[in-house]
Amino acid sequence: MSVSQSSPRIYSKTGTRTHTRTLNASFCLGVSALWIVVIRFQQVRDYGHNSRVNIASIILGFISCLGISLIGNFQQSVMKEVHLLGAFLAFFVGLAYFWLQAWLCYRAPPSDDHRWVGGLRLTFCSISTILDIAMVTLHNTGYKSGAAISEWALVMSFFVLFGIFGCEFRHIDCHQLTVQKRGLKTLSTNGGDIRI
């Protein structure tokens, strides 16, 4: 991050090299966020709350992770339209995902922690909503530095929201892979057998 001497604009040049962008955004952030989304979906489902809200949350989570990947792989100076699409998906669809998780926190709580976890999640969802609105307003009124500050504060707020899942994930004992008990079915055709 640097500050220009001619004007008080703040901008970041982290992730400007191709290999850094791809590694950080696609692999580290995108895949990590995707795993969290999938684990949380399965956890809520395992607690018996397999509802449309849970299904909507995993869809929104996947779309938000796609946005994270687009932001990181297409910087604003190279492909502005793709970068802005990624920002919309990551920040606005991601915020919708976290609001659904706040609702699910009270509907499918893994423990009594939902009282403070839910309150903390609601607080950071509210902060993120305010930062989202501030970022767009400042950007549209020409205050690019203020918009950048709001954007980075929003990113930090999202990190906290993802971190809150750790409180709920501590109730996960193990994850096991199950194998079908039946053997493969065989279909006979004129040309030979096909295993399904």
Secondary structure, 3 states (H helix, E strand, C coil): CEECCCCCCEECCCCCCHHHHHHHHHHHHHHHHHHHHHHHHHHHHHCCCCCHHHHHHHHHHHHHHHHHHHHHHCCCCCCHHHHHHHHHHHHHHHHHHHHHHHHHHHHCCCCCCHHHHHHHHHHHHHHHHHHHHHHHHHHHCCCHHHHHHHHHHHHHHHHHHHHHHHHHHCCCCCCCCCCCCCCCCEEEECCEEEEC
